[in-house]
């Protein structure tokens, strides 16, 4: 449980960061609602399809393979997002 708590506490809040980037990039334009909708759909697809993928990998190979794939996808996606500076708001001082 301690390892799971540390892992959960160490992940950045990507959803909030994505919404902040959309708000910064699109400002008060009418496209902001559409951007939030696309982001929401993407989130829901991830939460819906990821378990199917991981159960399939667990069944076909092993639970360890599914965990390694999940870890790889989470870390890779988070690092790529964190390193992408396009649309990121400037830092607060």
Secondary structure, DSSP 8 states (H G I E B T S, - for coil): -HHHHHHHHHS--HHHHHHHHHHHHHTTSTHHHHHHHHHHHHHHHHHHHHHHHHHHHHHHT-HHHHHHHHHHHHHHHHHHHHH--TT------
